[in-house]
Amino acid sequence: MDSIQLKIAKSSLYNYSFNFEKDSLEFITKKDVFVEKHDAYVYFFKSKKEKDDKWEMDYIVFQLNDDKDISLIQVTSDKGIAIKKDKDFDELMEDKLKEIRIEGHRRAKEDSGYDFSSYY
């Protein structure tokens, strides 16, 4: 089932404006997270367009349906996150995981200025 979920993650993230023949894409890792009372998975990728020199981080978060079948519910995603020289990829990934974990928390929404309620 993992390879099917990975294919779903890749096709969901890169369904527009990504040329698989010319652009570069690397799957990095899959992480388990707990978001808004649900188990979820975060798929992290690195990507760059054909003419770009720098890699960017992309991720997508899926929650399994309650019946644990193959269908997934997309919670959130983000693309084009700059990988800066002062942080390595693992640090940036940990920062994003922290953000993802607090997305469903009411207090986090109030403090951050972001409203993630539309993802649920």
Backbone hydrogen bonds in HBPLUS format (Angstrom, degrees):
<---DONOR---> <-ACCEPTOR-->    atom                        ^
c    i                          cat <-CA-CA->   ^        H-A-AA   ^      H-
h    n   atom  resd res      DA  || num        DHA   H-A  angle D-A-AA Bond
n    s   type  num  typ     dist DA aas  dist angle  dist       angle   num
A0004-ILE N   A0001-MET O   3.10 MM   3  5.27 123.3  2.44 101.4 115.8     1
A0005-GLN N   A0001-MET O   3.00 MM   4  6.34 160.8  2.04 158.0 163.5     2
A0006-LEU N   A0002-ASP O   2.90 MM   4  6.16 156.5  1.96 151.7 158.4     3
A0007-LYS N   A0003-SER O   3.03 MM   4  6.21 152.7  2.11 138.6 145.4     4
A0008-ILE N   A0004-ILE O   2.93 MM   4  6.22 153.6  2.00 148.6 156.1     5
A0009-ALA N   A0005-GLN O   2.85 MM   4  6.11 158.8  1.90 150.3 156.2     6
A0010-LYS N   A0006-LEU O   2.91 MM   4  6.11 165.6  1.93 151.5 155.1     7
A0011-SER N   A0007-LYS O   2.92 MM   4  6.04 166.4  1.94 148.3 152.5     8
A0012-SER N   A0008-ILE O   2.88 MM   4  5.95 149.0  1.98 145.6 154.2     9
A0013-LEU N   A0009-ALA O   3.03 MM   4  6.18 158.8  2.08 150.0 155.1    10
A0014-TYR N   A0010-LYS O   2.97 MM   4  5.95 160.5  2.00 151.3 156.9    11
A0022-LYS N   A0019-ASN O   3.11 MM   3  5.49 131.5  2.36 107.3 119.1    12
A0023-ASP N   A0019-ASN O   2.73 MM   4  5.39 163.6  1.75 161.8 167.4    13
A0024-SER N   A0048-LYS O   2.88 MM  24  5.31 164.2  1.91 165.8 168.1    14
A0048-LYS N   A0024-SER O   3.03 MM  24  5.31 150.5  2.12 143.4 144.0    15
A0026-GLU N   A0046-LYS O   2.82 MM  20  5.14 155.8  1.88 156.5 159.3    16
A0046-LYS N   A0026-GLU O   2.86 MM  20  5.14 153.2  1.93 147.0 155.8    17
A0028-ILE N   A0044-PHE O   2.85 MM  16  5.43 168.1  1.86 145.8 146.4    18
A0044-PHE N   A0029-THR O   2.91 MM  15  5.46 175.4  1.91 170.1 171.7    19
A0031-LYS N   A0042-VAL O   2.86 MM  11  5.13 158.3  1.90 145.8 152.7    20
A0042-VAL N   A0031-LYS O   2.78 MM  11  5.13 160.1  1.82 151.8 158.6    21
A0033-VAL N   A0040-ALA O   2.90 MM   7  5.23 167.7  1.92 140.9 142.3    22
A0040-ALA N   A0033-VAL O   2.80 MM   7  5.23 154.6  1.86 161.5 157.3    23
A0035-VAL N   A0038-HIS O   2.81 MM   3  5.28 150.2  1.90 161.3 160.9    24
A0038-HIS N   A0035-VAL O   2.98 MM   3  5.28 139.6  2.14 109.2 121.4    25
A0041-TYR N   A0062-PHE O   2.73 MM  21  5.30 156.7  1.78 155.8 164.0    26
A0062-PHE N   A0041-TYR O   2.86 MM  21  5.30 159.3  1.91 154.1 160.2    27
A0043-TYR N   A0060-ILE O   2.93 MM  17  5.46 163.9  1.95 159.7 163.2    28
A0060-ILE N   A0043-TYR O   3.13 MM  17  5.46 143.2  2.28 138.3 149.3    29
A0045-PHE N   A0058-ASP O   2.84 MM  13  5.12 162.4  1.87 155.8 154.9    30
A0058-ASP N   A0045-PHE O   2.98 MM  13  5.12 160.0  2.02 141.7 141.7    31
A0047-SER N   A0056-GLU O   2.91 MM   9  5.38 154.3  1.97 146.9 155.3    32
A0056-GLU N   A0047-SER O   2.85 MM   9  5.38 149.0  1.94 148.8 159.2    33
A0052-ASP N   A0049-LYS O   3.07 MM   3  5.26 158.4  2.12 110.8 117.7    34
A0057-MET N   A0081-ILE O   2.83 MM  24  4.90 166.8  1.84 145.2 145.7    35
A0081-ILE N   A0057-MET O   3.01 MM  24  4.90 160.5  2.05 155.6 149.4    36
A0059-TYR N   A0078-ASP O   2.88 MM  19  5.55 160.9  1.92 162.6 166.6    37
A0078-ASP N   A0059-TYR O   2.98 MM  19  5.55 157.6  2.03 150.5 152.6    38
A0061-VAL N   A0076-THR O   2.79 MM  15  5.33 162.2  1.82 170.4 165.3    39
A0075-VAL N   A0061-VAL O   2.82 MM  14  5.39 172.3  1.82 147.1 149.7    40
A0063-GLN N   A0073-ILE O   2.81 MM  10  5.10 161.3  1.84 146.2 152.3    41
A0073-ILE N   A0063-GLN O   2.79 MM  10  5.10 160.2  1.83 153.0 159.6    42
A0068-LYS N   A0065-ASN O   2.94 MM   3  5.46 160.9  1.97 123.2 125.7    43
A0087-LYS N   A0084-LYS O   3.30 MM   3  5.69 162.9  2.34 109.9 115.0    44
A0092-LEU N   A0088-ASP O   3.12 MM   4  6.42 166.0  2.14 157.4 161.2    45
A0093-MET N   A0089-PHE O   2.82 MM   4  6.01 155.6  1.88 151.0 158.4    46
A0094-GLU N   A0090-ASP O   2.96 MM   4  6.18 156.0  2.01 145.3 151.1    47
A0095-ASP N   A0091-GLU O   2.98 MM   4  6.28 154.6  2.05 149.7 156.6    48
A0096-LYS N   A0092-LEU O   3.02 MM   4  6.31 157.6  2.07 148.2 153.8    49
A0097-LEU N   A0093-MET O   2.90 MM   4  6.17 152.2  1.98 148.6 156.8    50
A0098-LYS N   A0094-GLU O   3.04 MM   4  6.29 153.3  2.11 146.5 152.6    51
A0099-GLU N   A0095-ASP O   3.13 MM   4  6.46 158.7  2.17 146.6 152.0    52
A0100-ILE N   A0096-LYS O   2.89 MM   4  6.13 160.0  1.93 151.2 156.8    53
A0101-ARG N   A0097-LEU O   2.95 MM   4  6.12 158.5  2.00 148.7 154.0    54
A0102-ILE N   A0098-LYS O   3.29 MM   4  6.53 142.5  2.43 144.4 152.7    55
A0103-GLU N   A0100-ILE O   3.28 MM   3  5.27 158.4  2.33 103.1 109.5    56
A0105-HIS N   A0102-ILE O   3.04 MM   3  5.32 160.6  2.08 114.9 121.2    57
A0109-LYS N   A0105-HIS O   3.15 MM   4  6.52 150.9  2.23 151.6 159.6    58
A0109-LYS N   A0106-ARG O   3.09 MM   3  5.21 119.4  2.48  97.5 112.1    59
A0110-GLU N   A0106-ARG O   3.10 MM   4  6.48 156.5  2.16 151.6 157.8    60
A0111-ASP N   A0107-ARG O   2.91 MM   4  6.15 161.5  1.95 153.6 158.4    61
A0112-SER N   A0108-ALA O   2.86 MM   4  5.82 157.8  1.91 148.4 154.1    62
A0113-GLY N   A0109-LYS O   3.17 MM   4  5.88 144.5  2.30 139.6 146.0    63
A0119-TYR N   A0116-PHE O   3.01 MM   3  5.80 168.4  2.03 125.5 129.3    64
A0120-TYR N   A0117-SER O   3.21 MM   3  5.74 170.4  2.22 117.0 119.9    65
